[in-house]
Structure formats: C-alpha cells, structure tokens
Amino acid sequence: MQNITLIGLGAMGRALAQAELEAGYEVTVWNRTAAKADALLRNGARNADTLVDAIAASEVVLICLSDYASTYAILDQPGVSELIEGRIVIQLSTGTPADAREMKQWIGALGGQYIDGAIMVYPPSIGSDASQLLIAGESEVVAKVQHFLDALGGDIRNLGDEIGAAAALDMAVVSRLIAITPAVIHGALICESEGVSLQQYASMFPEGDRARAVVLSIHADEFVDNVSASVDVAINVASSIKRQAQTMGINSEFPDFVLGLYQRAVTAGQRHQDTSSLIKVLRNQGIAG
Ligand SMILES: NC(=O)c1ccc[n+]([C@@H]2O[C@H](COP(=O)([O-])OP(=O)(O)OC[C@H]3O[C@@H](n4cnc5c(N)ncnc54)[C@H](OP(=O)(O)O)[C@@H]3O)[C@@H](O)[C@H]2O)c1
C-alpha cells in the first residue's frame, strides 16, 4: 500500500503531506481552497479535481481539518460517504474522546475502518525526530498504515484500541498548557508589585519554555497577534476541555476558571492577541475584576 490521500491542507495538513512525499509515497491531495495545494503539487503530489477523485485515489485517507464538524461537512454528503466503504480513515484533526467515538461509529457504519490521532507538535516538526503523534485504533488496522504514520515523525505512540485515548491524552497535556499562562501572569503581577524585574523572572525559566516567552512578551509590552497561542485558541481549547468534563461528569472548575479569565480578554478586544495579553485585563481590574 503506497498511495495515501491527504484531505485538508492548512498549515498542519501541508506539513503532513510533505512528510509523506519525502518518505517516497504517492500522495493525492485535496483542499477546499485549492491554491493551498500549489507547493505540494510542485513537489510531486497528485492533484484531485474533486473530493470524490481524492478519496477514490487511495485506500488510506488522512484527514487534517479544523475539527470534526468540518470532517462531517465534507464526508457526509451524497456521492462521498459511499466511498468510505473498504477504506481506512485516519483522523488527525483535534477533537474530544467523544468526537473520536462518534466518528469511529459513523465510519464503521459506512463500512470503513478508523484510526484516531492527535498531533502534539507544530507543523515544522512534522517528519523530524522532534515530531510526536498519539494514535488510537485496532492494532490490525494500525499495522496496515504504520509505514505512513512512521513517515510523520520520530515518536508515534500507539495507545491501543480505546479509540478516545489519543484525544484524551492530548486534552490532558493541553490542560497543563492553558494553565501556564495565567499562572505565569500572576507571577508577573507579584514581580511588578514587589519591584522585581521581569527579565529576572524570565531568566528563571529555560530557553524555549512557554513561561519564559510569556514573561518576555509582558516585559516588552508586545502582545502581537500569534495564531498558535492567541486568546481565541486558548478559549477553544478550554471550551473543549469543559465539554469533555461535562460529558464525562468530572469536575469542571478549572476550565470554567480559565474560560472566565480569557473571556474578559475577549471583551477587552484582545481575541487575536497572544495569551500573555491577559495581563492587561488583570492589571486593570484585579483578579476578582
Ligand atoms: N497548526 C498547529 O500547530 C497544530 C498543532 C497540533 C494540532 N493541530 C490540529 O491540526 C488541525 C489542522 O490545523 P491547521 O493548523 O492546519 O489549521 P488551519 O491552517 O486553520 O487549516 C484548517 C483546514 O481545515 C479546512 N476546513 C475548515 N473548515 C472546513 C470546512 N467546513 N470544509 C472544508 N474544509 C474546512 C481548511 O480549508 P481551507 O483552506 O479551505 O480554509 C484548512 O484546510 C486542527 O484540528 C488543529 O487543532 C494543529
């Protein structure tokens, strides 16, 4: 099995497609906005004029769209869903464990096989030793596509056949990430109130640590738009974690708290700014605002 179809050529989908090409596989690509395929086509990818052509081209279909709703929007239409029978669908869009369970059921009912995954790195790391993906699915199905997964990077973790496991571990890791910025901002407020320099505070964290970047951004008073760590992204992530908590009946005070903080940044017009911009709200209003 040497052919793979890539659906979704955003920043991440393009990196995945490029890694499959570099591993020597025949890659067919499709994206709603066709122009995003241009560089991949120059690098040897095959163009599919239609979504139907794209899916028909390979037994394995790798999907990387914004979310699961986008996946249903393109696959759940006449002439397309019928093609899923006999194919293996690998879903690498971010979602919740419940999303993964629902999609496995839907793909299975259409006669397809399903693997769910989560990508734990930024696009430039895909295909390198620094890459990390979490994978969940039945072992015989995963075995059939292992070579395609291996092309995506160094640390491909198979979590077994509990289909929600990759999304669950992804959420558990991201839960820590959304906690870092508010915690570090409170640290910055302590430093500011006691006259300790923010440079000194930043130096307590290693190079490359998100906490260091947050403090330096506050020190520079620069809260530039940053799509990978915007207030908007933090709200989306915290909302998913809250939905998961509600679905599974676990405590949701933490995502509620984080959402409440970031919601205030949205109200202040900072939706597209880096999450470190939250300090502007907390300085002005105090934590109980
Ligand atoms: N980027 C990262 O650092 C990163 C890291 C880990 C995981 N991820 C996950 O990877 C997934 C993709 O991320 P990305 O960075 O590639 O996002 P992106 O650059 O925003 O791309 C989103 C993709 O989804 C497509 N899309 C959205 N809604 C659609 C719809 N209704 N119908 C058809 N296509 C639709 C877009 O098509 P158009 O081009 O036509 O708009 C585009 O191909 C997300 O689930 C994200 O959470 C990303």
The ligand as a MOL file (V3000), in Angstrom:
LIG
                    3D

  0  0  0     0  0            999 V3000
M  V30 BEGIN CTAB
M  V30 COUNTS 48 52 0 0 0
M  V30 BEGIN ATOM
M  V30 1 N -1.0660 24.0930 13.4950 0
M  V30 2 C -0.6590 23.5120 14.6170 0
M  V30 3 O 0.3000 23.9400 15.2520 0
M  V30 4 C -1.3590 22.2760 15.1270 0
M  V30 5 C -0.7530 21.5030 16.1390 0
M  V30 6 C -1.4080 20.3600 16.5980 0
M  V30 7 C -2.6490 20.0140 16.0790 0
M  V30 8 N -3.2150 20.8030 15.0990 0 CHG=1
M  V30 9 C -4.5340 20.4330 14.6090 0
M  V30 10 O -4.4870 20.1740 13.2080 0
M  V30 11 C -5.7520 20.5510 12.6400 0
M  V30 12 C -5.4900 21.4720 11.4490 0
M  V30 13 O -4.7470 22.5780 11.9290 0
M  V30 14 P -4.1180 23.6430 10.9190 0
M  V30 15 O -3.0780 24.3830 11.6890 0
M  V30 16 O -3.7520 23.0040 9.6370 0 CHG=-1
M  V30 17 O -5.3720 24.5970 10.7150 0
M  V30 18 P -5.6340 25.6450 9.5340 0
M  V30 19 O -4.3380 26.1070 8.9410 0
M  V30 20 O -6.5720 26.6340 10.0950 0
M  V30 21 O -6.3870 24.7670 8.4140 0
M  V30 22 C -7.6930 24.3280 8.5950 0
M  V30 23 C -8.0420 23.3810 7.4760 0
M  V30 24 O -9.4040 22.9490 7.6410 0
M  V30 25 C -10.1170 23.2530 6.4330 0
M  V30 26 N -11.5240 23.4830 6.7570 0
M  V30 27 C -12.0370 24.1310 7.8310 0
M  V30 28 N -13.3820 24.0980 7.7940 0
M  V30 29 C -13.7130 23.4220 6.6680 0
M  V30 30 C -14.9490 23.0470 6.0810 0
M  V30 31 N -16.1190 23.3670 6.6510 0
M  V30 32 N -14.9220 22.3490 4.9220 0
M  V30 33 C -13.7330 22.0090 4.3330 0
M  V30 34 N -12.5280 22.3370 4.8480 0
M  V30 35 C -12.5280 23.0250 6.0000 0
M  V30 36 C -9.4070 24.4440 5.8480 0
M  V30 37 O -9.7340 24.5810 4.4880 0
M  V30 38 P -9.4790 25.9930 3.7350 0
M  V30 39 O -8.0120 26.0240 3.4520 0
M  V30 40 O -10.3170 25.9100 2.5340 0
M  V30 41 O -9.9050 27.0710 4.7020 0
M  V30 42 C -7.9570 24.0150 6.0840 0
M  V30 43 O -7.5640 23.0200 5.1640 0
M  V30 44 C -6.5740 21.2210 13.7460 0
M  V30 45 O -7.5030 20.3280 14.2780 0
M  V30 46 C -5.5110 21.5960 14.7590 0
M  V30 47 O -6.0320 21.6410 16.0880 0
M  V30 48 C -2.5980 21.9070 14.6010 0
M  V30 END ATOM
M  V30 BEGIN BOND
M  V30 1 1 1 2
M  V30 2 2 2 3
M  V30 3 1 2 4
M  V30 4 1 4 5
M  V30 5 2 4 48
M  V30 6 2 5 6
M  V30 7 1 6 7
M  V30 8 2 7 8
M  V30 9 1 8 9
M  V30 10 1 8 48
M  V30 11 1 9 10
M  V30 12 1 9 46
M  V30 13 1 10 11
M  V30 14 1 11 12
M  V30 15 1 11 44
M  V30 16 1 12 13
M  V30 17 1 13 14
M  V30 18 2 14 15
M  V30 19 1 14 16
M  V30 20 1 14 17
M  V30 21 1 17 18
M  V30 22 2 18 19
M  V30 23 1 18 20
M  V30 24 1 18 21
M  V30 25 1 21 22
M  V30 26 1 22 23
M  V30 27 1 23 24
M  V30 28 1 23 42
M  V30 29 1 24 25
M  V30 30 1 25 26
M  V30 31 1 25 36
M  V30 32 1 26 27
M  V30 33 1 26 35
M  V30 34 2 27 28
M  V30 35 1 28 29
M  V30 36 1 29 30
M  V30 37 2 29 35
M  V30 38 1 30 31
M  V30 39 2 30 32
M  V30 40 1 32 33
M  V30 41 2 33 34
M  V30 42 1 34 35
M  V30 43 1 36 37
M  V30 44 1 36 42
M  V30 45 1 37 38
M  V30 46 2 38 39
M  V30 47 1 38 40
M  V30 48 1 38 41
M  V30 49 1 42 43
M  V30 50 1 44 45
M  V30 51 1 44 46
M  V30 52 1 46 47
M  V30 END BOND
M  V30 END CTAB
M  END
